[in-house]
């Protein structure tokens, strides 16, 4: 029987504020920001201690990921409409006929074409999988990123294939 544990990012203060732009989008093509919350559901079989994964472990890892993104400018590194030049600890971004120069330490390169809530959810999911020591009992992880209260996007990944040898 599969069960799940669930973490609400708003209620557990697993949030981050960040700026981004979405090239080609009339309104969101301008540099702007949001306060985001990270939500997670982890599905699996209960282990010998009758838990799937300890809540404190999940929250700690999600907070670490939120901290990586907090108060940063999120830059889509695979967007052909965005030119990124990194030099002298600065990031020069050219997009939408504008040029932005930011300190490198204030930026996070996101390995997608756009920094949408959908892609941020996938980025967080990938980072969580990198950070977590997945036990055999974990079968699926769902991540949702709220871009403000009441609107968000999510992704899920089955992990059975992760355990194959």
N, C-alpha and C positions, 0 to 999 in steps of 0.2 A: 504494500500500500504506500503510495506516494503522499507525502505531506509537504507543507511549505512554511517558511518563516518569512516575515514581511517587515520591512523597515520603511517608515514614512519620514522622508527627508525634512519636511517642514516641522513636524512634531519633535524630531530628534536633532534639530539644528545642523543638518547635513546640507548646507547651502553654500553657494559661492556667488559673487558678483563679478561680472566680466563684460568687456566690450567686444564687439565684433561687427562685421558688415557682411552683407550677402550681395555679391556683385550681380548686376542685372535685375535686381529687385528695386522697384521704384522707391518705396519707403525705406526698406531695410538695407539699401545700398549705401546709406550713410553710416558712418561710424556711430554706434549707439550701444547701450548696455542694458543688461537685465540682471535681476537676482534670480538665480536658478536653485532648484532643490533636486536632490538625487534620491530616488526611491528604488528599493530593491525587493525582489521576491526570489527566494532560493528554494528550489524544489528538490526533494530527495527522500531517501529512506532514513528513518531514525537510526542512529548509531548505537553502540553498546551502552551509552549514557542516556538513551532515549531522546536525543536531540539531533537535528540535522546539522546545525552549526551554531555555535554560541553567538547570541545577539551582540555581545560586546566586541567580538572579533569582527563581525560584519560592519558594525558602526565605525570601529577604528579604521578599517581599510577604506571605507567610503569617505570618511573625514580626511584621510590622507590624500585621496584623489581630489576632493573638493579644494583642499588647501593648495594643490598644484595649480589649480585653475583660478583661484580667488584673486580678485583685483588684478587680473591680467587682460591683455588684448589677445583674443583668440584669432589665429591667422590660419587660413586654409592653404596648406602647402601644396595641394595638387590641383589648384584652380589655374587654368591657362590664362584667365583674364586678370590674374593678380601676379605682379612681378615682385619677387622677394629678393632682396640683396642684404646679406649679413656681413657687416664689416665693422671693425673697431668697436665691438660690443654694442652695436646699434643695428636695428632692423629698419631697412627702407622698404616701404610697401607702396607700390603704385597700383591703384585700382580706381575705376570709374573716373578717369581723368584727374585724379587727386594723388598727391604724394604725402605719405605719412612717414615720419622718422621717429622711432621709439627706442628706448633702451632695451637691449636684448633681454635683460632680466625681467622686464615687464610684459614679455610676450610668451605665448605658448603656441608652437606650431602644431596644428591638428592635421593628421594625415588623411584629409578628405578634400574634396573640391569645394565644399561649402561648410560653414560653421552653423548649420541648422541644429535645432533641437534633436532631430532624428540622428544626425551624425555625432552630436555630442553624447547622446545615449550610447551609441556604438563605441565611441572612444572610451567612455567610462566603463562599459562592459569589458572591453579589451584590457584596460588597465587593471580592473578587478581580477580578471582571470590571470594576468601576469603576477599580481601581488598575492593572491590567495593560494594556499596549498590545498588544492582540491582533493577532497577525500573521495573514495569510491562511492560513497552514498549520495553525493550531489549529482543530480541528473539534468537540471536546467536552471539557468539564471535569467531573470528578467530585470531590466533596468529601465526606469522612466526618468526623464529629465523634464521638470516643469520649468517653463519660461515665464515665471510669474505664477501667482496662485490661480488655479483653475484651468490651465492649459499646458499641455505637455506632449511629449512623444516618447515612445518606448521601443525596445527591441528585446528579443529573447533568443537564447542560444541553448540548444540541447548539448549536453556535455558527455553523453555516453561514448561518443567517438574519441573524446579526450583521454579516456581510460584504456583504450585498446593498446595492446603491446605488440 
